[in-house]
Amino acid sequence: MSLFQIDETKCKRDGFCVSDCPMGIIEMKTRESFPAPVPGADELCIKCGHCVSVCPHEAISLNFLSPGDCAPISKEFSPSPEQVAYLMKSRRSIRRYKDKPVERSVLNELIEVASHAPTGHNSQPVHWLVVENGSDVRALASIVIDWMKSMVQTQPAFAKLMHFDRVISAWEMGQDKILRDAPHMIVAHALSNLQPSQTACIIALTYLELYAPTKGLGTCWAGYFNAAANFFDPMKEALSLPAGHQTFGALMVGYPQYPYHRIPTRNVPRITWR
């Protein structure tokens, strides 16, 4: 079966699909001819769907994607620049959460939106682990504390630099400075030997954390957890990720305990113009 089919009754031969294909695997030999795949197109196609998306006439269908499979893009849902800027500037890292679980359908929606984040060569390498039970989140935080205690013994200079002693002391007094008593945690993981994995996971998690406030949720990056997940064997065992996979980032997720009323200032951007 050909990589794509052209509905010649709809195609206007405007060449949008030819021009926009990132792999350059669509051609029109003359202005009168219809778009056609170049030799080897099936092997070169990265399945990004650009050609289907860019055609205003719904004239091109891939053998795995048709215009009918795709949601239409509507200008009425496009936020203004001011609204996007407000969303990005007003988000806060949430470290206090309500004792209220988030419905699984909402957590799934966060991940579904994040799955639209860009990935190198459309590799889509990101896998997700949702730690849904709050008691399981706390158990993972306890393993991070064990890792910190081992680091105090084996790498005291680094542990001092990272203030592990203060985090351990707080834990022993009943304060969770690791995962902040969050009701849930979402982990992005992928094959460690795949070049796009780290960047793809981080971008996807960033998409997720920007979308979360629109659902009334807050997030915070779980840096201590992520370090333990990659260096501490008991944590690796607890996570039981697929063979060859590595954790590239994690977010605490829940309903914020407190609302915020102002947008703090930030340093003036340090820019070099060339």
Helices and strands as residue ranges (DSSP letters): E 4-6, H 16-20, E 26-27, E 36-37, H 41-44, H 50-54, E 60-62, G 67-69, G 75-77, H 81-90, H 104-114, G 120-122, E 127-131, H 134-154, H 156-161, H 164-172, E 184-191, H 197-211, G 212-215, E 218-221, H 223-231, H 233-239, E 245-254
